[in-house]
């Protein structure tokens, strides 16, 4: 059996209010060569039951205790088998049903870059748009002066992701920024911009 092109990683913890929309946005994609890695932190609010109701043969879910968001993310990345890894958290949705197909075409046309950054939009609980975040390409100057790409907009080759130092669980809210600094300082010249919205974040 051939390996999937994308590993889509979802972290969940008591996410029953939002995860259904996340699942539907992924499982309705026209491009279907992906696996869905769900790392659940022992939810007890019906999240697992919702996942089981909507899951497909592409869904691989494990529910286990972790020591925080970044520990769960490290565990999930170790489980990935796809060529590229992208994040789709339980309260996020893919932008539209064509976006994985569009991303696949971008990657293959551009000779399989190591890192891709894409845009995200952020909406409030009332579904009103709060921000469209379309990043620019990194440079060493930007990296050293506080530039950051939207974390869910980063798509990274699996081998590269697994070779990077793990997310630091001691940095309770900033380990994603720490990870980006390490990633882009080394691979900024191997990063391409997918100038599209990839994800809608709540």
MARFIVEX-854452 format. One record per residue: residue in one letter; chain; x, y, z of N, C-alpha, C, CB in turn. Coordinates in nm, 3 decimals, padded with zeros to 5 digits, m for minus. Glycine has a CB too. Layout:
aa	ch	nX	nY	nZ	caX	caY	caZ	cX	cY	cZ	cbX	cbY	cbZ
A	A	X	Y	Z	X	Y	Z	X	Y	Z	X	Y	Z
...
// end
This chain:
aa	ch	nX	nY	nZ	caX	caY	caZ	cX	cY	cZ	cbX	cbY	cbZ
X	A	00.085	m00.120	00.000	00.000	00.000	00.000	00.088	00.124	00.000	m00.096	00.001	00.123
X	A	00.063	00.218	m00.093	00.144	00.338	m00.101	00.116	00.430	00.017	00.118	00.411	m00.233
X	A	00.218	00.507	00.052	00.202	00.600	00.163	00.121	00.721	00.121	00.340	00.643	00.217
X	A	00.051	00.782	00.216	m00.029	00.901	00.183	00.061	01.019	00.149	m00.122	00.938	00.299
X	A	00.007	01.112	00.073	00.084	01.232	00.040	00.085	01.329	00.159	00.026	01.301	m00.085
X	A	m00.030	01.349	00.220	m00.041	01.438	00.336	m00.071	01.359	00.463	m00.150	01.544	00.313
X	A	m00.007	01.398	00.571	m00.050	01.360	00.706	m00.113	01.484	00.768	00.069	01.305	00.793
X	A	m00.242	01.478	00.794	m00.313	01.590	00.854	m00.326	01.562	01.003	m00.454	01.612	00.788
X	A	m00.268	01.649	01.086	m00.261	01.627	01.230	m00.365	01.713	01.300	m00.119	01.658	01.285
X	A	m00.447	01.647	01.382	m00.547	01.716	01.463	m00.524	01.683	01.609	m00.690	01.678	01.420
X	A	m00.512	01.786	01.692	m00.507	01.768	01.837	m00.645	01.799	01.892	m00.398	01.858	01.902
X	A	m00.691	01.714	01.983	m00.823	01.737	02.041	m00.821	01.710	02.191	m00.929	01.649	01.972
X	A	m00.899	01.789	02.262	m00.923	01.767	02.405	m01.056	01.833	02.439	m00.806	01.825	02.494
X	A	m01.155	01.748	02.466	m01.290	01.797	02.496	m01.335	01.898	02.390	m01.294	01.860	02.636
X	A	m01.333	01.851	02.266	m01.358	01.937	02.151	m01.491	01.910	02.084	m01.248	01.919	02.050
X	A	m01.588	01.857	02.157	m01.713	01.814	02.095	m01.791	01.929	02.031	m01.800	01.747	02.199
X	A	m01.768	02.053	02.074	m01.842	02.165	02.017	m01.794	02.203	01.878	m01.831	02.285	02.108
X	A	m01.670	02.168	01.844	m01.612	02.218	01.720	m01.561	02.111	01.624	m01.501	02.308	01.752
X	A	m01.530	01.992	01.673	m01.455	01.898	01.591	m01.535	01.843	01.473	m01.408	01.783	01.677
X	A	m01.666	01.845	01.480	m01.746	01.795	01.368	m01.718	01.876	01.242	m01.897	01.801	01.402
X	A	m01.715	02.009	01.252	m01.686	02.094	01.136	m01.546	02.067	01.082	m01.700	02.242	01.173
X	A	m01.451	02.046	01.172	m01.314	02.013	01.132	m01.312	01.885	01.049	m01.224	01.998	01.256
X	A	m01.378	01.781	01.098	m01.379	01.652	01.029	m01.446	01.663	00.893	m01.451	01.547	01.115
X	A	m01.559	01.731	00.887	m01.631	01.745	00.760	m01.546	01.819	00.658	m01.765	01.818	00.781
X	A	m01.475	01.923	00.702	m01.394	02.000	00.608	m01.281	01.917	00.548	m01.336	02.122	00.677
X	A	m01.231	01.822	00.625	m01.124	01.735	00.575	m01.180	01.621	00.491	m01.043	01.679	00.691
X	A	m01.284	01.555	00.540	m01.333	01.435	00.473	m01.413	01.467	00.347	m01.418	01.355	00.567
X	A	m01.443	01.595	00.324	m01.511	01.634	00.200	m01.413	01.685	00.095	m01.615	01.741	00.229
X	A	m01.284	01.674	00.120	m01.184	01.720	00.022	m01.191	01.637	m00.106	m01.044	01.712	00.083
X	A	m01.174	01.702	m00.218	m01.171	01.631	m00.346	m01.042	01.553	m00.364	m01.189	01.729	m00.462
X	A	m00.934	01.600	m00.303	m00.808	01.526	m00.299	m00.812	01.437	m00.175	m00.682	01.623	m00.297
X	A	m00.795	01.306	m00.195	m00.815	01.216	m00.082	m00.694	01.129	m00.048	m00.932	01.128	m00.109
X	A	m00.577	01.165	m00.100	m00.457	01.087	m00.066	m00.394	01.144	00.061	m00.355	01.087	m00.184
X	A	m00.461	01.123	00.172	m00.413	01.173	00.301	m00.447	01.072	00.410	m00.473	01.312	00.333
X	A	m00.376	01.085	00.521	m00.414	01.018	00.644	m00.447	01.124	00.747	m00.300	00.923	00.694
X	A	m00.533	01.091	00.840	m00.574	01.186	00.944	m00.529	01.132	01.079	m00.729	01.210	00.942
X	A	m00.429	01.197	01.137	m00.373	01.157	01.265	m00.439	01.242	01.374	m00.218	01.173	01.267
X	A	m00.521	01.182	01.456	m00.587	01.254	01.566	m00.521	01.213	01.697	m00.741	01.225	01.570
X	A	m00.466	01.310	01.767	m00.405	01.288	01.898	m00.496	01.352	02.001	m00.259	01.346	01.904
X	A	m00.566	01.268	02.076	m00.664	01.316	02.173	m00.609	01.302	02.314	m00.797	01.237	02.159
X	A	m00.636	01.403	02.396	m00.583	01.403	02.532	m00.678	01.347	02.636	m00.546	01.541	02.571
X	A	m00.742	01.235	02.605	m00.838	01.169	02.697	m00.963	01.255	02.719	m00.771	01.138	02.833
X	A	m01.027	01.293	02.609	m01.151	01.370	02.618	m01.259	01.290	02.689	m01.199	01.412	02.478
X	A	m01.347	01.362	02.761	m01.458	01.295	02.830	m01.591	01.366	02.806	m01.429	01.288	02.980
X	A	m01.598	01.440	02.695	m01.719	01.519	02.667	m01.793	01.473	02.542	m01.683	01.666	02.653
X	A	m01.759	01.354	02.491	m01.822	01.305	02.370	m01.740	01.327	02.243	m01.954	01.369	02.354
X	A	m01.620	01.383	02.257	m01.535	01.406	02.140	m01.505	01.276	02.067	m01.405	01.474	02.181
X	A	m01.465	01.174	02.140	m01.429	01.047	02.077	m01.549	00.986	02.006	m01.374	00.949	02.182
X	A	m01.665	00.997	02.067	m01.785	00.944	02.003	m01.814	01.016	01.871	m01.905	00.957	02.098
X	A	m01.793	01.148	01.867	m01.812	01.223	01.743	m01.711	01.180	01.637	m01.801	01.374	01.769
X	A	m01.588	01.162	01.679	m01.485	01.117	01.584	m01.523	00.982	01.527	m01.346	01.109	01.653
X	A	m01.563	00.891	01.613	m01.598	00.757	01.568	m01.719	00.758	01.474	m01.627	00.667	01.688
X	A	m01.808	00.854	01.492	m01.926	00.864	01.406	m01.889	00.909	01.264	m02.027	00.961	01.467
X	A	m01.786	00.993	01.254	m01.753	01.054	01.125	m01.626	00.997	01.062	m01.737	01.202	01.141
X	A	m01.551	00.916	01.133	m01.421	00.873	01.083	m01.434	00.784	00.960	m01.344	00.800	01.193
X	A	m01.323	00.777	00.886	m01.314	00.692	00.768	m01.194	00.600	00.786	m01.303	00.776	00.637
X	A	m01.163	00.524	00.681	m01.046	00.437	00.688	m00.915	00.516	00.684	m01.049	00.336	00.575
X	A	m00.923	00.648	00.667	m00.805	00.733	00.670	m00.777	00.789	00.811	m00.821	00.848	00.572
X	A	m00.868	00.762	00.903	m00.859	00.819	01.037	m00.784	00.727	01.131	m00.999	00.847	01.092
X	A	m00.686	00.783	01.199	m00.609	00.707	01.298	m00.609	00.789	01.427	m00.461	00.678	01.248
X	A	m00.687	00.743	01.524	m00.706	00.820	01.646	m00.649	00.744	01.765	m00.854	00.851	01.669
X	A	m00.582	00.815	01.851	m00.536	00.759	01.977	m00.569	00.859	02.086	m00.384	00.725	01.973
X	A	m00.622	00.810	02.196	m00.656	00.895	02.310	m00.568	00.854	02.427	m00.808	00.884	02.346
X	A	m00.482	00.945	02.469	m00.389	00.916	02.578	m00.352	01.045	02.650	m00.262	00.844	02.526
X	A	m00.313	01.031	02.774	m00.273	01.148	02.850	m00.145	01.207	02.793	m00.255	01.113	02.998
X	A	m00.136	01.338	02.801	m00.013	01.406	02.761	00.014	01.517	02.861	m00.023	01.463	02.615
X	A	00.128	01.580	02.846	00.165	01.686	02.940	00.146	01.825	02.879	00.309	01.669	02.984
X	A	00.060	01.833	02.779	00.030	01.963	02.720	00.024	01.958	02.569	00.132	02.063	02.763
X	A	m00.013	02.070	02.511	m00.032	02.083	02.367	00.090	02.037	02.289	m00.063	02.227	02.331
X	A	00.207	02.081	02.330	00.328	02.053	02.251	00.374	01.909	02.267	00.440	02.148	02.291
X	A	00.349	01.852	02.382	00.377	01.709	02.400	00.288	01.628	02.307	00.357	01.666	02.548
X	A	00.161	01.665	02.299	00.067	01.595	02.209	00.111	01.611	02.064	m00.076	01.649	02.227
X	A	00.157	01.729	02.028	00.202	01.753	01.891	00.324	01.668	01.857	00.233	01.901	01.870
X	A	00.417	01.658	01.949	00.535	01.572	01.928	00.494	01.426	01.909	00.632	01.584	02.046
X	A	00.400	01.380	01.990	00.352	01.241	01.978	00.287	01.219	01.841	00.251	01.208	02.091
X	A	00.207	01.316	01.796	00.136	01.301	01.669	00.233	01.297	01.551	00.036	01.415	01.650
X	A	00.334	01.385	01.552	00.430	01.389	01.442	00.503	01.257	01.429	00.530	01.503	01.463
X	A	00.535	01.193	01.539	00.602	01.063	01.534	00.517	00.958	01.462	00.635	01.015	01.674
X	A	00.385	00.975	01.462	00.295	00.877	01.403	00.273	00.901	01.254	00.163	00.879	01.475
X	A	00.317	01.014	01.201	00.287	01.052	01.063	00.365	00.967	00.963	00.317	01.200	01.040
X	A	00.298	00.930	00.854	00.360	00.853	00.746	00.355	00.925	00.612	00.291	00.719	00.734
X	A	00.285	01.035	00.602	00.269	01.105	00.474	00.395	01.177	00.431	00.156	01.203	00.483
X	A	00.397	01.219	00.305	00.512	01.293	00.251	00.523	01.431	00.315	00.500	01.306	00.099
X	A	00.409	01.493	00.341	00.405	01.626	00.401	00.309	01.626	00.519	00.362	01.733	00.296
X	A	00.343	01.707	00.620	00.262	01.718	00.742	00.201	01.857	00.748	00.348	01.690	00.869
X	A	00.071	01.862	00.778	00.007	01.990	00.805	m00.084	01.977	00.925	m00.073	02.040	00.682
X	A	m00.108	02.088	00.992	m00.186	02.090	01.115	m00.328	02.137	01.088	m00.120	02.179	01.220
X	A	m00.424	02.067	01.146	m00.564	02.107	01.139	m00.625	02.078	01.276	m00.642	02.031	01.023
X	A	m00.619	02.176	01.364	m00.664	02.152	01.501	m00.816	02.138	01.507	m00.617	02.265	01.592
X	A	m00.865	02.093	01.620	m01.004	02.050	01.629	m01.105	02.164	01.611	m01.028	01.985	01.762
X	A	m01.063	02.289	01.630	m01.155	02.400	01.608	m01.122	02.476	01.480	m01.151	02.495	01.726
X	A	m01.042	02.413	01.392	m01.008	02.472	01.263	m01.073	02.392	01.149	m00.855	02.477	01.244
X	A	m01.084	02.455	01.033	m01.137	02.389	00.914	m01.048	02.423	00.795	m01.284	02.433	00.886
X	A	m01.039	02.331	00.700	m00.975	02.364	00.573	m01.060	02.465	00.498	m00.952	02.237	00.488
X	A	m00.995	02.553	00.423	m01.064	02.670	00.368	m01.177	02.632	00.274	m00.965	02.758	00.295
X	A	m01.156	02.536	00.184	m01.263	02.488	00.098	m01.231	02.346	00.053	m01.282	02.582	m00.025
X	A	m01.319	02.285	m00.021	m01.306	02.143	m00.055	m01.198	02.116	m00.160	m01.438	02.090	m00.105
X	A	m01.145	02.219	m00.220	m01.042	02.203	m00.323	m00.901	02.230	m00.273	m01.071	02.294	m00.438
X	A	m00.887	02.273	m00.148	m00.760	02.330	m00.106	m00.647	02.226	m00.100	m00.775	02.396	00.029
X	A	m00.674	02.102	m00.062	m00.568	02.002	m00.064	m00.525	01.969	m00.206	m00.613	01.875	00.009
X	A	m00.619	01.967	m00.299	m00.584	01.946	m00.440	m00.497	02.061	m00.490	m00.711	01.933	m00.527
X	A	m00.535	02.183	m00.457	m00.456	02.300	m00.497	m00.317	02.296	m00.436	m00.527	02.429	m00.455
X	A	m00.307	02.256	m00.310	m00.178	02.248	m00.242	m00.091	02.139	m00.303	m00.198	02.223	m00.093
X	A	m00.151	02.024	m00.333	m00.078	01.914	m00.397	m00.021	01.960	m00.531	m00.172	01.793	m00.418
X	A	m00.100	02.027	m00.611	m00.054	02.075	m00.742	00.058	02.177	m00.726	m00.171	02.136	m00.821
X	A	00.048	02.263	m00.627	00.153	02.361	m00.602	00.284	02.291	m00.565	00.110	02.457	m00.490
X	A	00.277	02.192	m00.479	00.397	02.121	m00.433	00.464	02.048	m00.549	00.363	02.022	m00.321
X	A	00.386	01.974	m00.625	00.444	01.894	m00.733	00.496	01.982	m00.846	00.341	01.796	m00.788
X	A	00.427	02.090	m00.875	00.472	02.183	m00.980	00.603	02.251	m00.941	00.364	02.288	m01.009
X	A	00.621	02.273	m00.812	00.739	02.345	m00.762	00.846	02.252	m00.706	00.697	02.444	m00.656
X	A	00.846	02.127	m00.754	00.956	02.034	m00.728	00.974	01.999	m00.579	01.085	02.092	m00.781
X	A	00.863	01.985	m00.510	00.861	01.929	m00.374	00.951	02.008	m00.277	00.906	01.785	m00.378
X	A	00.914	02.133	m00.249	00.993	02.213	m00.155	00.990	02.152	m00.015	00.939	02.358	m00.150
X	A	01.091	02.187	00.064	01.099	02.134	00.201	00.989	02.192	00.290	01.235	02.164	00.261
X	A	00.962	02.321	00.274	00.864	02.390	00.359	00.776	02.479	00.272	00.936	02.475	00.470
X	A	00.647	02.481	00.303	00.553	02.571	00.239	00.482	02.649	00.348	00.451	02.493	00.149
X	A	00.462	02.778	00.325	00.379	02.854	00.417	00.259	02.909	00.340	00.460	02.971	00.484
X	A	00.144	02.903	00.405	00.018	02.946	00.345	m00.055	03.038	00.442	m00.070	02.824	00.307
X	A	m00.162	03.097	00.393	m00.239	03.189	00.475	m00.347	03.120	00.557	m00.301	03.294	00.389
X	A	m00.390	03.190	00.660	m00.505	03.145	00.740	m00.598	03.264	00.760	m00.458	03.085	00.878
X	A	m00.723	03.234	00.783	m00.815	03.339	00.827	m00.864	03.305	00.966	m00.934	03.356	00.728
X	A	m00.888	03.406	01.045	m00.929	03.389	01.184	m01.068	03.448	01.199	m00.828	03.456	01.282
X	A	m01.160	03.367	01.252	m01.297	03.414	01.272	m01.334	03.403	01.419	m01.396	03.333	01.184
X	A	m01.425	03.488	01.463	m01.474	03.484	01.599	m01.585	03.381	01.616	m01.524	03.621	01.640
X	A	m01.633	03.370	01.739	m01.739	03.273	01.767	m01.867	03.304	01.691	m01.768	03.270	01.916
X	A	m01.884	03.430	01.652	m02.002	03.469	01.572	m01.978	03.450	01.423	m02.039	03.614	01.599
X	A	m01.863	03.386	01.389	m01.822	03.356	01.251	m01.787	03.482	01.171	m01.933	03.280	01.181
X	A	m01.774	03.596	01.237	m01.731	03.716	01.167	m01.580	03.715	01.152	m01.777	03.842	01.243
X	A	m01.535	03.758	01.035	m01.393	03.758	01.006	m01.320	03.858	01.096	m01.369	03.792	00.859
X	A	m01.211	03.809	01.161	m01.129	03.895	01.246	m00.997	03.932	01.176	m01.100	03.826	01.379
X	A	m00.945	03.839	01.098	m00.816	03.867	01.032	m00.793	03.769	00.919	m00.700	03.859	01.134
X	A	m00.739	03.818	00.808	m00.682	03.731	00.704	m00.530	03.748	00.711	m00.738	03.766	00.560
X	A	m00.461	03.640	00.739	m00.317	03.644	00.761	m00.248	03.575	00.644	m00.278	03.577	00.897
X	A	m00.204	03.656	00.548	m00.130	03.606	00.432	00.016	03.644	00.451	m00.188	03.663	00.297
X	A	00.101	03.550	00.489	00.238	03.583	00.525	00.325	03.611	00.402	00.299	03.470	00.606
X	A	00.440	03.667	00.429	00.543	03.683	00.327	00.650	03.577	00.350	00.606	03.827	00.331
X	A	00.741	03.564	00.256	00.850	03.469	00.272	00.948	03.516	00.380	00.923	03.447	00.139
X	A	01.007	03.423	00.452	01.102	03.463	00.557	01.236	03.507	00.498	01.123	03.347	00.654
X	A	01.302	03.594	00.572	01.442	03.628	00.549	01.511	03.624	00.685	01.457	03.769	00.480
X	A	01.641	03.621	00.688	01.711	03.620	00.815	01.679	03.746	00.895	01.861	03.607	00.794
X	A	01.668	03.861	00.827	01.635	03.984	00.898	01.497	03.972	00.964	01.638	04.105	00.802
X	A	01.399	03.924	00.889	01.264	03.909	00.945	01.263	03.813	01.064	01.166	03.860	00.838
X	A	01.333	03.700	01.048	01.336	03.600	01.155	01.397	03.658	01.282	01.415	03.475	01.110
X	A	01.501	03.739	01.266	01.571	03.795	01.381	01.499	03.915	01.442	01.710	03.837	01.342
X	A	01.393	03.962	01.376	01.322	04.080	01.428	01.174	04.051	01.453	01.335	04.197	01.329
X	A	01.140	03.924	01.478	01.006	03.891	01.527	00.906	03.842	01.425	00.951	04.007	01.590
X	A	00.947	03.826	01.299	00.856	03.773	01.197	00.808	03.633	01.236	00.924	03.769	01.058
X	A	00.684	03.602	01.202	00.630	03.469	01.229	00.527	03.435	01.123	00.566	03.461	01.371
X	A	00.531	03.313	01.075	00.426	03.262	00.986	00.314	03.205	01.072	00.482	03.153	00.888
X	A	00.190	03.203	01.021	00.082	03.138	01.097	00.113	02.989	01.113	m00.055	03.158	01.026
X	A	00.118	02.944	01.236	00.161	02.806	01.262	00.078	02.702	01.185	00.153	02.777	01.410
X	A	m00.056	02.714	01.182	m00.134	02.616	01.103	m00.119	02.633	00.952	m00.280	02.627	01.140
X	A	m00.047	02.737	00.909	m00.024	02.756	00.767	00.108	02.698	00.720	m00.028	02.901	00.735
X	A	00.180	02.629	00.809	00.309	02.569	00.772	00.287	02.425	00.729	00.410	02.577	00.889
X	A	00.337	02.390	00.612	00.334	02.253	00.560	00.478	02.212	00.542	00.252	02.242	00.424
X	A	00.516	02.097	00.597	00.657	02.062	00.605	00.679	01.916	00.566	00.711	02.088	00.748
X	A	00.788	01.889	00.498	00.820	01.751	00.463	00.835	01.667	00.589	00.948	01.746	00.378
X	A	00.784	01.546	00.583	00.785	01.459	00.701	00.926	01.436	00.754	00.720	01.326	00.669
X	A	01.018	01.403	00.666	01.154	01.375	00.712	01.216	01.493	00.781	01.240	01.333	00.596
X	A	01.190	01.612	00.729	01.242	01.733	00.791	01.176	01.756	00.927	01.219	01.854	00.700
X	A	01.045	01.739	00.933	00.974	01.759	01.060	01.027	01.665	01.168	00.824	01.737	01.042
X	A	01.056	01.541	01.129	01.101	01.443	01.228	01.248	01.463	01.265	01.080	01.302	01.175
X	A	01.322	01.537	01.182	01.463	01.563	01.213	01.482	01.688	01.298	01.542	01.577	01.085
X	A	01.378	01.771	01.307	01.387	01.893	01.386	01.382	01.860	01.535	01.274	01.991	01.348
X	A	01.442	01.944	01.620	01.422	01.927	01.765	01.273	01.932	01.796	01.499	02.037	01.845
X	A	01.226	01.851	01.889	01.083	01.851	01.920	01.037	01.984	01.978	01.050	01.738	02.018
X	A	00.908	02.006	01.973	00.852	02.124	02.039	00.885	02.117	02.187	00.697	02.132	02.016
X	A	00.927	02.228	02.243	00.970	02.235	02.383	00.848	02.250	02.472	01.068	02.354	02.405
X	A	00.815	02.145	02.547	00.696	02.147	02.630	00.708	02.242	02.748	00.667	02.008	02.679
X	A	00.829	02.289	02.776	00.847	02.385	02.885	00.802	02.526	02.846	00.992	02.387	02.929
X	A	00.792	02.551	02.717	00.744	02.681	02.669	00.593	02.669	02.648	00.817	02.725	02.536
X	A	00.517	02.705	02.748	00.375	02.668	02.753	00.292	02.730	02.642	00.317	02.708	02.884
X	A	00.326	02.851	02.596	00.246	02.915	02.491	00.329	02.961	02.372	00.172	03.032	02.548
X	A	00.459	02.938	02.374	00.543	02.994	02.267	00.633	02.892	02.199	00.629	03.104	02.323
X	A	00.607	02.764	02.220	00.694	02.664	02.161	00.679	02.661	02.008	00.663	02.526	02.219
X	A	00.562	02.698	01.958	00.546	02.705	01.812	00.637	02.813	01.753	00.399	02.731	01.774
X	A	00.648	02.928	01.821	00.737	03.034	01.775	00.882	02.990	01.782	00.716	03.161	01.857
X	A	00.919	02.923	01.891	01.055	02.869	01.906	01.086	02.771	01.793	01.071	02.800	02.044
X	A	00.990	02.686	01.760	01.006	02.589	01.651	01.027	02.661	01.518	00.883	02.495	01.643
X	A	00.947	02.764	01.493	00.960	02.838	01.367	01.096	02.904	01.354	00.850	02.944	01.357
X	A	01.146	02.962	01.462	01.278	03.025	01.456	01.384	02.924	01.413	01.316	03.087	01.593
X	A	01.381	02.805	01.476	01.477	02.700	01.441	01.460	02.654	01.297	01.463	02.581	01.535
X	A	01.334	02.636	01.256	01.304	02.587	01.121	01.349	02.687	01.015	01.154	02.560	01.107
X	A	01.306	02.811	01.029	01.330	02.906	00.920	01.472	02.961	00.918	01.232	03.021	00.931
X	A	01.540	02.963	01.031	01.681	03.002	01.027	01.761	02.904	00.940	01.739	03.007	01.169
X	A	01.722	02.780	00.942	01.795	02.678	00.866	01.741	02.661	00.725	01.790	02.546	00.939
X	A	01.609	02.678	00.707	01.547	02.641	00.580	01.474	02.756	00.512	01.452	02.527	00.602
X	A	01.504	02.881	00.549	01.431	02.992	00.488	01.449	02.995	00.335	01.477	03.125	00.548
X	A	01.566	02.951	00.287	01.591	02.952	00.143	01.522	02.835	00.073	01.740	02.948	00.116
X	A	01.471	02.739	00.150	01.401	02.623	00.094	01.252	02.630	00.119	01.458	02.494	00.153
X	A	01.202	02.751	00.146	01.061	02.773	00.177	00.993	02.844	00.061	01.046	02.854	00.308
X	A	00.875	02.796	00.025	00.795	02.861	m00.079	00.664	02.911	m00.020	00.768	02.764	m00.196
X	A	00.612	03.015	m00.082	00.486	03.074	m00.038	00.371	03.023	m00.125	00.494	03.228	m00.042
X	A	00.276	02.957	m00.062	00.150	02.919	m00.126	00.053	03.031	m00.094	00.095	02.777	m00.075
X	A	00.039	03.122	m00.185	m00.028	03.249	m00.157	m00.180	03.233	m00.162	00.016	03.356	m00.256
X	A	m00.226	03.143	m00.077	m00.370	03.112	m00.068	m00.405	03.092	00.079	m00.408	02.983	m00.152
X	A	m00.532	03.104	00.110	m00.580	03.070	00.243	m00.594	02.917	00.251	m00.717	03.141	00.275
X	A	m00.530	02.859	00.349	m00.534	02.714	00.370	m00.635	02.674	00.474	m00.397	02.663	00.409
X	A	m00.645	02.753	00.579	m00.720	02.713	00.698	m00.803	02.829	00.752	m00.625	02.662	00.806
X	A	m00.918	02.795	00.806	m01.000	02.890	00.883	m00.989	02.853	01.030	m01.149	02.889	00.836
X	A	m00.942	02.944	01.111	m00.922	02.922	01.254	m01.030	02.995	01.333	m00.782	02.970	01.299
X	A	m01.085	02.924	01.432	m01.179	02.990	01.524	m01.102	03.048	01.641	m01.287	02.891	01.574
// end
